[in-house]
Amino acid sequence: MASEGSVPARKKKLSPGLQFLRDAGIALALVLSILVVMYAYTGLWPPLVVVESDSMMHSNDNTSYIGVIDTGDLVLVKDVDSVTDIQTYMDGYTSGHKTYGDYGDVVIYRVNGQLTSTPIIHRAMIYLQGNADGVSYSAPSLRDIPDEDNKWSTSNPSDTWDHLTSTLTIRNVGYRDTSTSIDVGRIITAFRQYSTLPSGYITKGDHNLNVDQSLASRYSPVKLDWVVGIARGEMPWFGLLKLWATDSLGSPAPENSVRNLWISMAFIVAAPIVVDVVLTFRIRKKIARRRETAQREFDTQRQIGATEPVKTPPPPPEPPTMEPIPPQDENL
């Protein structure tokens, strides 16, 4: 136990190597914590995907925007278990549910369920349910849309929401406010040889004019088990680093995304340095202030000591006087 008035021992300063290991450990723990939280939310690993092309952009001049999926963006992928976990464009039109600037959810799926294929990230437009007759589809999301909205129509006037056999047209879609056509008859013809029609999602990139199922290699609706998940959140620009490193950029990177990326990187590098400089300056200023205060107190005490009169000590007391004892008479 330290004795009263003893000076406390100084903390031993870490060597530069140990300081680096400590800081690196803290940074690694922070990154791992973020990844664990992402995994807990999405239920998938990896929890993020990089957008490689401009098929979801909302501009015609390759300009990116916050809140829209652009080339080079990172998005979270949330796991889905059933059809009810995904709201299509037509579902969202009725409920008001929007993501990334338009109605409905954006899904990440593998073309024809091929695990080796690069996942596609497009908006789910409508869910088509194959009817038992094997020659028609139903689309329950069309049922509750008021006729006066004039939101959809079919090329066959006799078609209804629960018996679709021809081309379905959805009006006023996307940032271009154009019509989107879905050739339901083509899908039926392609699967006529089978006993049942495949149920699934019709998908479309917001920047594209046609649905994915208009392509020769993708005529089938996207089945639920092809869906990796639904897109949530957005980390703009930073996916460009991965696309450049792997040379997998599907379309030119938006100029403003590149500019914003470098600004963000510069801020990330500069911010710790600026914070360190500011904190060091404040600590040194505080120490200097304390020293000045201590010096002033010391000088004040010295001045007080110099002005006080010197007190002379009182003289020592005189020794007591002793009276001489008279001599005694020997004859007595």
KATA-V332781 format. One record per residue. RES is the residue in three letters. BURIAL is # if it has 24 or more other ideal C-beta (glycine too) atoms within 12 Angstrom, else .. Layout:
# KATA-V332781
RES	BURIAL
RES	BURIAL
This chain:
# KATA-V332781
MET	.
ALA	.
SER	.
GLU	.
GLY	.
SER	.
VAL	.
PRO	.
ALA	.
ARG	.
LYS	.
LYS	.
LYS	.
LEU	.
SER	.
PRO	.
GLY	.
LEU	.
GLN	.
PHE	.
LEU	.
ARG	.
ASP	.
ALA	.
GLY	.
ILE	.
ALA	.
LEU	.
ALA	.
LEU	.
VAL	.
LEU	.
SER	.
ILE	.
LEU	.
VAL	.
VAL	.
MET	#
TYR	.
ALA	.
TYR	.
THR	#
GLY	.
LEU	#
TRP	.
PRO	.
PRO	#
LEU	#
VAL	#
VAL	#
VAL	#
GLU	#
SER	#
ASP	#
SER	#
MET	#
MET	#
HIS	#
SER	#
ASN	.
ASP	.
ASN	.
THR	#
SER	#
TYR	#
ILE	.
GLY	.
VAL	#
ILE	#
ASP	#
THR	#
GLY	#
ASP	#
LEU	#
VAL	#
LEU	#
VAL	#
LYS	#
ASP	#
VAL	#
ASP	.
SER	.
VAL	#
THR	.
ASP	.
ILE	#
GLN	#
THR	#
TYR	#
MET	#
ASP	#
GLY	#
TYR	#
THR	.
SER	.
GLY	.
HIS	.
LYS	.
THR	#
TYR	#
GLY	#
ASP	#
TYR	#
GLY	#
ASP	#
VAL	#
VAL	#
ILE	#
TYR	#
ARG	#
VAL	#
ASN	#
GLY	.
GLN	.
LEU	.
THR	.
SER	.
THR	.
PRO	#
ILE	#
ILE	#
HIS	#
ARG	#
ALA	#
MET	#
ILE	#
TYR	#
LEU	#
GLN	#
GLY	#
ASN	#
ALA	.
ASP	.
GLY	.
VAL	.
SER	#
TYR	#
SER	#
ALA	#
PRO	#
SER	#
LEU	#
ARG	.
ASP	.
ILE	#
PRO	.
ASP	.
GLU	.
ASP	.
ASN	.
LYS	#
TRP	#
SER	#
THR	#
SER	.
ASN	.
PRO	.
SER	.
ASP	#
THR	.
TRP	#
ASP	.
HIS	#
LEU	#
THR	#
SER	#
THR	#
LEU	#
THR	#
ILE	#
ARG	.
ASN	.
VAL	#
GLY	#
TYR	#
ARG	.
ASP	.
THR	.
SER	.
THR	#
SER	#
ILE	#
ASP	#
VAL	#
GLY	#
ARG	#
ILE	#
ILE	#
THR	.
ALA	.
PHE	#
ARG	.
GLN	.
TYR	.
SER	.
THR	.
LEU	#
PRO	#
SER	#
GLY	#
TYR	#
ILE	#
THR	#
LYS	#
GLY	#
ASP	#
HIS	#
ASN	#
LEU	.
ASN	#
VAL	#
ASP	#
GLN	#
SER	#
LEU	.
ALA	.
SER	.
ARG	#
TYR	#
SER	#
PRO	#
VAL	#
LYS	#
LEU	#
ASP	.
TRP	#
VAL	#
VAL	#
GLY	#
ILE	#
ALA	#
ARG	#
GLY	#
GLU	#
MET	#
PRO	#
TRP	#
PHE	#
GLY	#
LEU	#
LEU	#
LYS	#
LEU	#
TRP	.
ALA	.
THR	.
ASP	.
SER	.
LEU	#
GLY	#
SER	#
PRO	.
ALA	#
PRO	#
GLU	.
ASN	#
SER	#
VAL	#
ARG	.
ASN	#
LEU	#
TRP	.
ILE	.
SER	.
MET	.
ALA	.
PHE	.
ILE	.
VAL	.
ALA	.
ALA	.
PRO	.
ILE	.
VAL	.
VAL	.
ASP	.
VAL	.
VAL	.
LEU	.
THR	.
PHE	.
ARG	.
ILE	.
ARG	.
LYS	.
LYS	.
ILE	.
ALA	.
ARG	.
ARG	.
ARG	.
GLU	.
THR	.
ALA	.
GLN	.
ARG	.
GLU	.
PHE	.
ASP	.
THR	.
GLN	.
ARG	.
GLN	.
ILE	.
GLY	.
ALA	.
THR	.
GLU	.
PRO	.
VAL	.
LYS	.
THR	.
PRO	.
PRO	.
PRO	.
PRO	.
PRO	.
GLU	.
PRO	.
PRO	.
THR	.
MET	.
GLU	.
PRO	.
ILE	.
PRO	.
PRO	.
GLN	.
ASP	.
GLU	.
ASN	.
LEU	.
